[in-house]
Amino acid sequence: MLATQGRKLVETGYLDLARAVSGYDKVYLDIGAGSGKFIYHLAKDHPEDYFIGLETSQDSLLDYARRIEKKPSRGGLPNVKYIIGSIESPPKELKGIADVVFINYPWTKFLRALVTGEASTLRKISSLFMDGGVLNMTLCYDRRYEPLFVDEYCLPDLSEELFRGQMSRSYSEQGFELEFLEAINSDEMKRGRSEWGKKLAFSRDRMAWKVRFHKVS
């Protein structure tokens, strides 16, 4: 498994990761970490916990990958690691590591898999958890603004009925129980830490959905 080290990528094994997370209260994993900003600020606010960002592109992580390596007085953080990889083929070293998983504003095939409750994708996410655990997602798209995208990926309209109905049943089959559901507006999206969420909300009157599942088996 490859992890960032400033501008470089270094091979990181299971024992390296186990030593890194040792002594922390909880381990948080952000799938599709983007620039790494979201978990960087969470890690800064919660030094008692460890944070891992999983991202396919090293380029998008360069700024925050360099930042975490600095001295603490200049923004460096010891409780963050950025891993290069994807949920389609998650690094085996991440198996069973997470207490909490974040997925913020996914897109393309991954978004469709989550919305439709694709069994193979949910099993891969499930494999990342310790016993129990919490899956937090923020999902957003709108047929008014992304009609071609919605049609290309055959996406159902997001609604409370979808989350509490078919989606909840699909997740339950993979050991996830719906725990929390909330709709947020564009202003709330703009105040969040997700850069992609802010872009989606820019000049748009739209809604995103925050949903939390608890892994029960």
MIDOSE-1310 file (N, C-alpha, C; in nm, 2 decimals, decimal comma, always signed):
residues 217
mlat	+0,08/-0,12/+0,00/+0,00/+0,00/+0,00/+0,09/+0,12/+0,00; +0,05/+0,22/-0,08/+0,13/+0,35/-0,09/+0,06/+0,46/-0,01; +0,15/+0,53/+0,07/+0,11/+0,64/+0,15/+0,19/+0,76/+0,11; +0,13/+0,88/+0,13/+0,21/+1,00/+0,10/+0,31/+1,03/+0,21
qgrk	+0,42/+1,09/+0,17/+0,52/+1,14/+0,26/+0,57/+1,27/+0,20; +0,50/+1,38/+0,22/+0,53/+1,50/+0,15/+0,50/+1,48/+0,01; +0,60/+1,51/-0,08/+0,58/+1,49/-0,22/+0,59/+1,35/-0,27; +0,65/+1,26/-0,18/+0,68/+1,13/-0,22/+0,57/+1,03/-0,18
lvet	+0,58/+0,91/-0,24/+0,49/+0,80/-0,20/+0,58/+0,69/-0,14; +0,54/+0,64/-0,03/+0,62/+0,54/+0,04/+0,54/+0,41/+0,06; +0,60/+0,30/+0,06/+0,53/+0,17/+0,08/+0,50/+0,16/+0,23; +0,38/+0,13/+0,27/+0,34/+0,12/+0,40/+0,26/-0,01/+0,43
gyld	+0,31/-0,09/+0,52/+0,26/-0,22/+0,54/+0,16/-0,22/+0,66; +0,10/-0,33/+0,69/+0,01/-0,35/+0,79/+0,06/-0,31/+0,93; +0,19/-0,35/+0,96/+0,25/-0,32/+1,09/+0,28/-0,17/+1,10; +0,32/-0,11/+0,99/+0,34/+0,03/+0,99/+0,21/+0,11/+1,03
lara	+0,10/+0,07/+0,97/-0,02/+0,13/+1,00/-0,07/+0,10/+1,14; -0,05/-0,02/+1,19/-0,09/-0,06/+1,32/-0,02/+0,02/+1,43; +0,11/+0,04/+1,40/+0,19/+0,13/+1,50/+0,14/+0,27/+1,49; +0,11/+0,32/+1,37/+0,06/+0,46/+1,36/-0,06/+0,49/+1,44
vsgy	-0,16/+0,39/+1,43/-0,29/+0,42/+1,50/-0,29/+0,38/+1,64; -0,19/+0,31/+1,69/-0,18/+0,26/+1,83/-0,18/+0,38/+1,92; -0,27/+0,37/+2,03/-0,28/+0,47/+2,13/-0,38/+0,57/+2,11; -0,44/+0,57/+1,99/-0,55/+0,67/+1,96/-0,68/+0,61/+2,00
dkvy	-0,78/+0,70/+2,03/-0,91/+0,65/+2,08/-0,99/+0,58/+1,97; -1,00/+0,65/+1,85/-1,07/+0,60/+1,74/-1,00/+0,62/+1,61; -1,03/+0,54/+1,51/-0,98/+0,56/+1,38/-1,09/+0,60/+1,28; -1,07/+0,71/+1,21/-1,16/+0,76/+1,11/-1,10/+0,74/+0,97
ldig	-1,19/+0,70/+0,88/-1,14/+0,68/+0,74/-1,23/+0,76/+0,65; -1,17/+0,84/+0,56/-1,24/+0,92/+0,46/-1,22/+0,86/+0,33; -1,32/+0,81/+0,27/-1,31/+0,75/+0,13/-1,34/+0,85/+0,03; -1,24/+0,87/-0,06/-1,25/+0,98/-0,16/-1,21/+1,11/-0,10
agsg	-1,09/+1,11/-0,04/-1,05/+1,23/+0,04/-1,03/+1,36/-0,03; -1,02/+1,35/-0,16/-1,00/+1,47/-0,24/-0,87/+1,54/-0,21; -0,88/+1,66/-0,17/-0,75/+1,74/-0,13/-0,70/+1,70/+0,00; -0,78/+1,63/+0,08/-0,74/+1,59/+0,22/-0,78/+1,69/+0,32
kfiy	-0,84/+1,80/+0,28/-0,87/+1,91/+0,37/-0,97/+1,87/+0,48; -1,07/+1,79/+0,44/-1,18/+1,75/+0,54/-1,12/+1,68/+0,66; -1,04/+1,58/+0,64/-0,99/+1,51/+0,75/-0,87/+1,58/+0,82; -0,80/+1,67/+0,75/-0,70/+1,75/+0,81/-0,75/+1,83/+0,92
hlak	-0,86/+1,90/+0,89/-0,92/+1,98/+1,00/-0,99/+1,90/+1,11; -1,05/+1,79/+1,08/-1,10/+1,70/+1,18/-0,99/+1,66/+1,27; -0,87/+1,62/+1,21/-0,76/+1,57/+1,29/-0,70/+1,68/+1,38; -0,71/+1,80/+1,33/-0,66/+1,92/+1,41/-0,75/+1,94/+1,53
dhpe	-0,88/+1,92/+1,51/-0,97/+1,95/+1,61/-0,98/+1,83/+1,71; -0,94/+1,71/+1,67/-0,95/+1,59/+1,76/-0,81/+1,52/+1,76; -0,72/+1,57/+1,84/-0,58/+1,51/+1,84/-0,59/+1,37/+1,91; -0,69/+1,34/+1,98/-0,70/+1,21/+2,04/-0,74/+1,09/+1,95
dyfi	-0,78/+1,12/+1,83/-0,82/+1,03/+1,73/-0,72/+1,03/+1,61; -0,72/+0,92/+1,53/-0,64/+0,91/+1,41/-0,73/+0,91/+1,28; -0,67/+0,97/+1,18/-0,75/+1,00/+1,06/-0,68/+0,95/+0,93; -0,75/+0,88/+0,85/-0,69/+0,82/+0,73/-0,77/+0,87/+0,61
glet	-0,71/+0,92/+0,51/-0,77/+0,96/+0,38/-0,74/+0,86/+0,27; -0,84/+0,81/+0,21/-0,82/+0,72/+0,09/-0,85/+0,79/-0,03; -0,76/+0,81/-0,12/-0,78/+0,89/-0,25/-0,70/+0,83/-0,36; -0,77/+0,83/-0,48/-0,70/+0,77/-0,60/-0,59/+0,85/-0,65
sqds	-0,59/+0,98/-0,63/-0,50/+1,07/-0,70/-0,40/+1,14/-0,60; -0,27/+1,11/-0,62/-0,17/+1,18/-0,53/-0,17/+1,33/-0,56; -0,19/+1,37/-0,68/-0,19/+1,51/-0,72/-0,28/+1,59/-0,63; -0,40/+1,54/-0,61/-0,50/+1,62/-0,54/-0,46/+1,64/-0,39
lldy	-0,38/+1,55/-0,34/-0,34/+1,55/-0,20/-0,21/+1,63/-0,17; -0,14/+1,68/-0,27/-0,01/+1,73/-0,25/+0,00/+1,84/-0,14; -0,09/+1,94/-0,14/-0,09/+2,05/-0,05/-0,10/+1,99/+0,10; -0,20/+1,92/+0,12/-0,21/+1,87/+0,26/-0,12/+1,76/+0,30
arri	-0,07/+1,68/+0,20/+0,03/+1,58/+0,23/+0,16/+1,65/+0,27; +0,19/+1,76/+0,21/+0,31/+1,84/+0,26/+0,29/+1,90/+0,39; +0,17/+1,95/+0,41/+0,13/+2,02/+0,54/+0,15/+1,93/+0,66; +0,10/+1,81/+0,65/+0,10/+1,73/+0,77/+0,24/+1,69/+0,82
ekkp	+0,34/+1,70/+0,72/+0,48/+1,66/+0,75/+0,55/+1,78/+0,82; +0,50/+1,90/+0,83/+0,57/+2,01/+0,89/+0,57/+2,00/+1,04; +0,64/+2,09/+1,10/+0,64/+2,10/+1,25/+0,50/+2,14/+1,29; +0,46/+2,09/+1,41/+0,33/+2,12/+1,46/+0,30/+2,27/+1,47
srgg	+0,40/+2,35/+1,49/+0,38/+2,50/+1,50/+0,35/+2,56/+1,36; +0,38/+2,48/+1,26/+0,35/+2,52/+1,12/+0,24/+2,44/+1,05; +0,16/+2,37/+1,13/+0,05/+2,30/+1,08/+0,07/+2,15/+1,07; +0,18/+2,10/+1,10/+0,20/+1,96/+1,10/+0,11/+1,88/+1,19
lpnv	+0,07/+1,76/+1,15/-0,02/+1,68/+1,24/+0,04/+1,53/+1,23; +0,05/+1,47/+1,35/+0,10/+1,33/+1,36/-0,02/+1,23/+1,34; -0,14/+1,28/+1,35/-0,25/+1,18/+1,35/-0,33/+1,18/+1,22; -0,26/+1,20/+1,10/-0,32/+1,19/+0,97/-0,23/+1,11/+0,88
kyii	-0,29/+1,03/+0,80/-0,22/+0,96/+0,69/-0,30/+0,95/+0,57; -0,24/+0,98/+0,45/-0,31/+0,98/+0,32/-0,27/+0,86/+0,25; -0,36/+0,77/+0,21/-0,33/+0,65/+0,14/-0,38/+0,66/-0,01; -0,30/+0,61/-0,10/-0,34/+0,61/-0,24/-0,41/+0,48/-0,27
gsie	-0,54/+0,49/-0,31/-0,61/+0,37/-0,34/-0,76/+0,40/-0,37; -0,84/+0,30/-0,39/-0,98/+0,32/-0,42/-1,07/+0,22/-0,35; -1,19/+0,24/-0,33/-1,29/+0,15/-0,27/-1,31/+0,03/-0,36; -1,29/+0,05/-0,50/-1,31/-0,06/-0,59/-1,21/-0,18/-0,55
sppk	-1,09/-0,14/-0,51/-1,00/-0,24/-0,47/-0,92/-0,19/-0,34; -0,99/-0,19/-0,23/-0,93/-0,13/-0,11/-0,80/-0,20/-0,06; -0,70/-0,12/-0,02/-0,58/-0,19/+0,03/-0,61/-0,28/+0,14; -0,55/-0,40/+0,14/-0,58/-0,50/+0,24/-0,54/-0,46/+0,38
elkg	-0,45/-0,36/+0,38/-0,40/-0,32/+0,51/-0,51/-0,24/+0,59; -0,61/-0,19/+0,52/-0,72/-0,11/+0,58/-0,83/-0,20/+0,63; -0,82/-0,33/+0,61/-0,93/-0,42/+0,66/-0,94/-0,41/+0,81; -1,07/-0,39/+0,85/-1,10/-0,39/+0,99/-1,04/-0,27/+1,07
iadv	-1,00/-0,16/+1,01/-0,93/-0,06/+1,08/-1,02/+0,05/+1,14; -1,13/+0,07/+1,08/-1,21/+0,20/+1,10/-1,32/+0,18/+1,21; -1,33/+0,28/+1,29/-1,44/+0,30/+1,38/-1,55/+0,38/+1,31; -1,51/+0,47/+1,23/-1,60/+0,56/+1,16/-1,55/+0,58/+1,01
vfin	-1,64/+0,57/+0,92/-1,61/+0,60/+0,78/-1,69/+0,72/+0,73; -1,62/+0,81/+0,66/-1,69/+0,92/+0,59/-1,69/+0,90/+0,44; -1,80/+0,94/+0,37/-1,80/+0,95/+0,23/-1,87/+1,08/+0,20; -1,80/+1,17/+0,15/-1,86/+1,31/+0,13/-1,87/+1,34/-0,02
ypwt	-2,00/+1,36/-0,06/-2,03/+1,40/-0,20/-1,96/+1,31/-0,31; -1,98/+1,18/-0,30/-1,92/+1,09/-0,41/-1,99/+1,12/-0,54; -1,92/+1,07/-0,65/-1,97/+1,10/-0,78/-1,95/+0,98/-0,87; -2,00/+0,98/-0,99/-2,00/+0,88/-1,09/-2,04/+0,74/-1,04
kflr	-1,96/+0,64/-1,08/-2,01/+0,50/-1,05/-2,02/+0,47/-0,90; -1,93/+0,53/-0,82/-1,93/+0,51/-0,68/-2,06/+0,57/-0,62; -2,10/+0,68/-0,66/-2,23/+0,74/-0,61/-2,35/+0,65/-0,65; -2,35/+0,60/-0,77/-2,46/+0,51/-0,81/-2,46/+0,38/-0,72
alvt	-2,34/+0,33/-0,69/-2,34/+0,21/-0,61/-2,39/+0,23/-0,47; -2,36/+0,35/-0,42/-2,41/+0,38/-0,28/-2,56/+0,41/-0,28; -2,61/+0,48/-0,38/-2,75/+0,51/-0,38/-2,84/+0,39/-0,41; -2,79/+0,30/-0,49/-2,87/+0,18/-0,52/-2,84/+0,06/-0,42
geas	-2,74/+0,08/-0,33/-2,71/-0,02/-0,23/-2,65/-0,14/-0,30; -2,56/-0,12/-0,39/-2,49/-0,23/-0,46/-2,42/-0,32/-0,36; -2,45/-0,44/-0,36/-2,40/-0,54/-0,25/-2,25/-0,55/-0,25; -2,19/-0,56/-0,37/-2,04/-0,58/-0,37/-1,97/-0,45/-0,31
tlrk	-2,02/-0,33/-0,34/-1,96/-0,21/-0,29/-1,98/-0,20/-0,13; -2,10/-0,24/-0,09/-2,13/-0,23/+0,05/-2,04/-0,33/+0,13; -2,02/-0,45/+0,07/-1,93/-0,55/+0,14/-1,79/-0,50/+0,15; -1,74/-0,43/+0,05/-1,60/-0,37/+0,06/-1,60/-0,26/+0,17
issl	-1,70/-0,18/+0,17/-1,70/-0,08/+0,28/-1,71/-0,15/+0,42; -1,79/-0,25/+0,43/-1,81/-0,32/+0,55/-1,68/-0,38/+0,60; -1,59/-0,43/+0,51/-1,47/-0,49/+0,54/-1,37/-0,40/+0,61; -1,39/-0,27/+0,60/-1,30/-0,17/+0,65/-1,33/-0,14/+0,80
fmdg	-1,44/-0,19/+0,85/-1,48/-0,16/+0,99/-1,43/-0,26/+1,09; -1,40/-0,21/+1,21/-1,39/-0,29/+1,33/-1,53/-0,34/+1,36; -1,55/-0,42/+1,47/-1,68/-0,46/+1,51/-1,77/-0,33/+1,53; -1,89/-0,33/+1,48/-1,97/-0,22/+1,49/-1,92/-0,11/+1,40
gvln	-1,93/+0,01/+1,43/-1,88/+0,12/+1,35/-2,00/+0,20/+1,29; -1,96/+0,32/+1,23/-2,05/+0,41/+1,18/-2,01/+0,46/+1,04; -2,11/+0,46/+0,95/-2,09/+0,50/+0,81/-2,16/+0,63/+0,80; -2,09/+0,74/+0,77/-2,15/+0,87/+0,75/-2,13/+0,91/+0,60
mtlc	-2,24/+0,95/+0,54/-2,24/+0,99/+0,40/-2,31/+1,12/+0,38; -2,26/+1,20/+0,29/-2,33/+1,31/+0,24/-2,35/+1,30/+0,09; -2,47/+1,29/+0,04/-2,50/+1,26/-0,10/-2,58/+1,38/-0,16; -2,55/+1,41/-0,29/-2,61/+1,52/-0,35/-2,60/+1,51/-0,50
ydrr	-2,71/+1,52/-0,57/-2,72/+1,55/-0,71/-2,87/+1,59/-0,73; -2,89/+1,65/-0,85/-3,02/+1,71/-0,87/-3,05/+1,71/-1,02; -3,16/+1,65/-1,06/-3,19/+1,63/-1,20/-3,20/+1,77/-1,27; -3,24/+1,87/-1,20/-3,25/+2,01/-1,26/-3,11/+2,06/-1,31
yepl	-3,01/+2,02/-1,24/-2,88/+2,08/-1,27/-2,78/+1,98/-1,33; -2,81/+1,85/-1,31/-2,72/+1,75/-1,38/-2,80/+1,64/-1,45; -2,89/+1,69/-1,55/-2,98/+1,59/-1,61/-2,90/+1,48/-1,69; -2,80/+1,52/-1,76/-2,72/+1,42/-1,83/-2,65/+1,32/-1,74
fvde	-2,60/+1,37/-1,63/-2,53/+1,28/-1,54/-2,63/+1,19/-1,47; -2,75/+1,24/-1,43/-2,85/+1,15/-1,37/-2,90/+1,04/-1,47; -2,92/+1,08/-1,59/-2,96/+0,98/-1,69/-2,85/+0,88/-1,72; -2,73/+0,93/-1,73/-2,62/+0,84/-1,77/-2,60/+0,73/-1,66
yclp	-2,62/+0,76/-1,54/-2,60/+0,66/-1,43/-2,73/+0,61/-1,38; -2,84/+0,64/-1,44/-2,97/+0,59/-1,40/-3,00/+0,61/-1,26; -2,98/+0,73/-1,21/-2,99/+0,76/-1,07/-3,14/+0,79/-1,03; -3,19/+0,74/-0,93/-3,32/+0,77/-0,88/-3,31/+0,91/-0,81
dlse	-3,42/+0,98/-0,81/-3,43/+1,11/-0,74/-3,41/+1,09/-0,59; -3,32/+1,17/-0,53/-3,30/+1,16/-0,38/-3,42/+1,21/-0,31; -3,47/+1,13/-0,21/-3,58/+1,17/-0,13/-3,58/+1,09/+0,00; -3,66/+1,13/+0,09/-3,67/+1,06/+0,22/-3,72/+0,92/+0,20
elfr	-3,82/+0,91/+0,10/-3,87/+0,78/+0,07/-3,77/+0,68/+0,02; -3,68/+0,73/-0,06/-3,57/+0,64/-0,11/-3,48/+0,59/+0,00; -3,44/+0,69/+0,09/-3,35/+0,65/+0,19/-3,41/+0,55/+0,29; -3,53/+0,58/+0,33/-3,60/+0,50/+0,43/-3,66/+0,37/+0,37
gqms	-3,67/+0,37/+0,24/-3,73/+0,25/+0,17/-3,63/+0,16/+0,11; -3,61/+0,16/-0,02/-3,53/+0,07/-0,09/-3,38/+0,07/-0,04; -3,33/+0,19/-0,02/-3,19/+0,21/+0,02/-3,17/+0,15/+0,15; -3,26/+0,18/+0,25/-3,24/+0,12/+0,38/-3,25/-0,03/+0,38
rsys	-3,34/-0,09/+0,30/-3,35/-0,24/+0,29/-3,22/-0,30/+0,23; -3,17/-0,23/+0,13/-3,04/-0,29/+0,07/-2,93/-0,28/+0,16; -2,91/-0,18/+0,24/-2,81/-0,16/+0,34/-2,82/-0,26/+0,45; -2,95/-0,28/+0,49/-2,98/-0,38/+0,60/-2,93/-0,52/+0,56
eqgf	-2,95/-0,55/+0,44/-2,91/-0,69/+0,39/-2,76/-0,71/+0,41; -2,68/-0,60/+0,41/-2,53/-0,61/+0,43/-2,49/-0,57/+0,57; -2,58/-0,56/+0,66/-2,55/-0,54/+0,80/-2,54/-0,40/+0,85; -2,60/-0,31/+0,77/-2,61/-0,17/+0,81/-2,75/-0,12/+0,84
elef	-2,77/-0,06/+0,95/-2,90/-0,01/+0,99/-2,90/+0,14/+0,99; -3,01/+0,20/+0,93/-3,02/+0,34/+0,92/-3,04/+0,40/+1,06; -2,96/+0,50/+1,09/-2,96/+0,56/+1,22/-3,00/+0,71/+1,22; -2,97/+0,78/+1,11/-2,99/+0,92/+1,11/-3,01/+0,97/+0,96
leai	-3,10/+1,06/+0,94/-3,12/+1,12/+0,81/-3,16/+1,27/+0,82; -3,09/+1,35/+0,74/-3,12/+1,49/+0,75/-3,09/+1,56/+0,61; -3,18/+1,64/+0,57/-3,16/+1,72/+0,45/-3,10/+1,86/+0,48; -3,00/+1,90/+0,41/-2,94/+2,03/+0,43/-2,95/+2,11/+0,30
nsde	-2,95/+2,24/+0,32/-2,97/+2,33/+0,20/-2,83/+2,38/+0,15; -2,84/+2,46/+0,05/-2,71/+2,51/-0,02/-2,63/+2,59/+0,08; -2,69/+2,67/+0,16/-2,61/+2,75/+0,26/-2,54/+2,66/+0,36; -2,60/+2,56/+0,40/-2,53/+2,46/+0,49/-2,42/+2,39/+0,42
mkrg	-2,44/+2,36/+0,29/-2,34/+2,29/+0,22/-2,21/+2,38/+0,20; -2,24/+2,51/+0,18/-2,13/+2,61/+0,17/-2,05/+2,62/+0,30; -2,11/+2,60/+0,41/-2,04/+2,62/+0,54/-1,97/+2,49/+0,58; -1,99/+2,38/+0,50/-1,91/+2,26/+0,53/-1,77/+2,26/+0,49
rsew	-1,70/+2,16/+0,52/-1,55/+2,15/+0,48/-1,52/+2,08/+0,35; -1,62/+2,03/+0,29/-1,60/+1,97/+0,16/-1,59/+2,07/+0,05; -1,48/+2,07/-0,03/-1,47/+2,16/-0,14/-1,56/+2,13/-0,25; -1,58/+2,00/-0,27/-1,68/+1,96/-0,38/-1,82/+1,99/-0,34
gkkl	-1,85/+1,98/-0,22/-1,98/+2,02/-0,17/-2,01/+2,17/-0,19; -1,91/+2,25/-0,17/-1,92/+2,40/-0,19/-1,94/+2,43/-0,34; -1,87/+2,35/-0,42/-1,88/+2,37/-0,57/-2,02/+2,34/-0,62; -2,08/+2,23/-0,56/-2,21/+2,19/-0,60/-2,31/+2,29/-0,56
afsr	-2,29/+2,36/-0,44/-2,38/+2,45/-0,39/-2,37/+2,59/-0,45; -2,26/+2,62/-0,52/-2,24/+2,75/-0,57/-2,34/+2,79/-0,67; -2,41/+2,90/-0,65/-2,52/+2,96/-0,73/-2,63/+2,86/-0,76; -2,65/+2,77/-0,67/-2,76/+2,67/-0,69/-2,84/+2,66/-0,56
drma	-2,97/+2,65/-0,58/-3,06/+2,63/-0,47/-3,09/+2,48/-0,47; -3,01/+2,40/-0,40/-3,02/+2,26/-0,40/-3,02/+2,20/-0,26; -3,03/+2,07/-0,25/-3,04/+2,00/-0,12/-2,94/+1,89/-0,13; -2,88/+1,86/-0,01/-2,79/+1,74/+0,01/-2,85/+1,66/+0,12
wkvr	-2,82/+1,54/+0,13/-2,87/+1,45/+0,23/-2,75/+1,40/+0,31; -2,76/+1,41/+0,44/-2,67/+1,35/+0,54/-2,73/+1,23/+0,59; -2,66/+1,12/+0,58/-2,72/+0,99/+0,62/-2,62/+0,91/+0,70; -2,66/+0,85/+0,81/-2,57/+0,77/+0,89/-2,63/+0,63/+0,91
fhkv	-2,54/+0,53/+0,89/-2,57/+0,39/+0,91/-2,48/+0,34/+1,02; -2,54/+0,25/+1,10/-2,46/+0,18/+1,20/-2,44/+0,04/+1,16; -2,32/-0,01/+1,16/-2,29/-0,15/+1,12/-2,32/-0,24/+1,24; -2,41/-0,33/+1,22/-2,46/-0,42/+1,33/-2,41/-0,56/+1,31
s	-2,36/-0,59/+1,19/-2,31/-0,73/+1,17/-2,22/-0,74/+1,05
